[in-house]
Amino acid sequence: MSEKLIVKTMEEFVAQGKQPEILFWVGSAGSYDDRAKKISRAFVKILNKANVDFAVLGAEESNTGDVAKRAGNEFLFQMQAMMNIEVLNGYEIKRIVTCDPHSFNTLKNEYPSLGGNYEVVHHTQYIKELMDAGRLSLKGETYKGKRITFHDPCYLGRANSVYDAPRDILKKTNANIVEMKRHKKTALCCGAGGAQMFKEPEKGDMDINVMRTKDALETNPNIIATGCPYCNTMMTDGIKAHEKEDSVTVLDVAELIANSI
Amino acid sequence: MEYIPNILFALALIAGIGFFTKNVKKLSRNIKLGRDVDVSDNKPQRWKNMTRIALGQTKMVVRPIAGLLHIIVYVGFIIINIEVLEIIIDGLLGTHRIFAPLGTVYDILIGSFEILAFLVIVAVVAFWIRRNAIKLKRFIKPEMEGWPKKDGNLILYIELVLMALFLTMNAADFQLQQLGAPHYVEAGAFPVSQYIAGLFDGLSISSLILIERTAWWLHILGILAFLNYLYYSKHLHILLAFPNTYYGRVKPQGAFSNVEAVTKEVKLMMDPSADPFAATDDSEAEPEKFGASDVMDLNWVQLLNAYTCTECGRCTSECPANQTGKRLSPRKIMMDTRDRLEEVGKNMDANNGEFVPDGKQLLDDYISKEELWACTTCNACVEACPVSIDPLSIIVEMRRYLVMEQSAAPTELNNMMSNIENNGAPWPYNQMDRLNWVNE
């Protein structure tokens, strides 16, 4: 696509005898899923803009094993975890940022007892940090006055109590942030978690993402913001089910910020 | 002859407490059937959780109406038990209102018990209306049919009767005090029962004594009976909420346990210096079963969770799968676990404390695969529980059994998992292409 992104791998850092400020864990969705790749690109645009000296693992990154673990395959999870930990520890990684709350949760909470101890932040927390440090500022024109509602990803919100960072940075876009009736602790799942993303739902009378999108549409938004590639897919599909794809868009917080700088 | 009531009382007390102790032992034995789990960490946080969540009822008030009504019954229950202490002493010693010399303090105590008793009656009636007239959705789910529904109502009836007896007793006592009946010292304040006392106008002292004694006896016998009803009821939560909130989750909700037995095997597999043909030193025990297909495969905190569940259904009403018509109900997961555990316990009782395989298990006979695979692991149920129960951990433990012991995951998930095994992503893409997004 358009802009040239600057992305260096850990291998390149080591070759230059340097350590990055932070490692960007792209995650499987961010690497391969067409929609999520755009989120990765948007986040890198932000990192480049703020002159963050970051690295990725590239081909040395492998799936965190999160989804295998939720599906019950502890073997596969731990195999993946230990392979990744070997790579991360080999590079002496201290700090990790990721756009995927599932990777965030697993790296942060489930890797330590297997020997992987890192400070892990979600990209919304990192963007806030960059803003607070004065390294990133927004023009605040693009979304001025637009109605944006934020859908809390389960693995960011309830699972790890991160509720404020995404909202704080969204406010900087000068958009009008509207809350769904069920938000933060009581937010309804998008329906993708627990490996549901990869299977058909069980028999029922509605799809979860359709119900959650209804929650969002009740706020009469221009944009539904998410902080998770899976939520993004589910909400986008939900919008289509409600035939609202012409009037409502689903964007990741990173995309909203990238479009505002 | 004059000591007969004291002796009868002592016998009733011993029988009531004795039978209760027997059931507590059974309860503790059943809970200990679970696997061991380390809960020695984070003690200050655990005490804080118990104080805030169980004692302070902080999660009850998330739903304000039910929360407020519950606090009334809860406070009423605790405070009125001070009166039970007096009743027990009086019963054993043959005294009457032994705390009466406390004077004004006593008046305040009895007065506040009365007001609380009245408020409890109001709350209990409101609870009954919510369950039976308004029929709140969460109380009429399929798992609530039969005994659970009866149990819920029975508790309300018992509480109603106990409070009515308490007030009747006081009303008759108040009349007797006014009439200067011997033995009935003037003590206490009767802000509520003085209005009931009017019903007894004109009755003789002996009739009043009969009413007072009958109410007194039925009240204390009712309390002893209620104590023994707990083990068979969802009402067990009034005791277990405390240990359950103490032993509940202290890590972030997203942190699932890492299975240690798997860690050992994976480390061995990944160790290049390990000799795959060397004799293993773990020959002393049969390999641990992965995951859970029955209650004994769960850990004891999960079993404690099951006994603590009061079937309020807040978990189920917050569950995305349940809301969209799937068969999964987190409350049912807990109720099934308790029912199966009770079945195992009875089996042991009948076989000299040994469990004799009965051809049944928690999986399939109680909880279906369909329920287990409908979970999104979103933690809404865990968040909603007012007493820190974790239905999600049981679901995951049972998925582990299905996947690791039975290879019985849905086909799509098996495809996803073999993709991860082969190319490090849930989709069939080449790992070498992981960075292609940069230039697309």
Interface residues (C-beta under 8 A of the other chain):
Chain A: M1 L5 V7 T9 V26 S28 G30 S31 Y32 D33 K37 S40 R41 V44 V56 G58 A59 E61 S62 N63 G65 V67 A68 K69 R70 A71 G72 N73 E74 F75 L76 Q78 M79 Q80 M82 M83 N105 K108 N109 E110 S113 L114 C154 Y155 R158 A159 N160 S161 K185 T186 L188 C189 G191 A192 G193 G194 A195 Q196 M197 F198 K199 E200 P201 E202 K203 G204 D205 M206 D207 I208 M211 R212
Chain B: K251 P252 Q253 G254 A255 F256 N258 V259 V262 T263 E265 V266 K267 M269 M270 F290 G291 E318 P320 A321 Q323 T324 G325 K326 R327 L328 E370 W373 A374 C375 T376 T377 C378 N379 A380 V382 E383 V396 M398 R399 R400 Y401 L402 V403 M404 A409 P410 E412 L413 N415 M416 M417 I420 E421 G424 A425 P426 W427 Y429 Q431 M432 D433 R434 L435 N436 W437 V438 E440
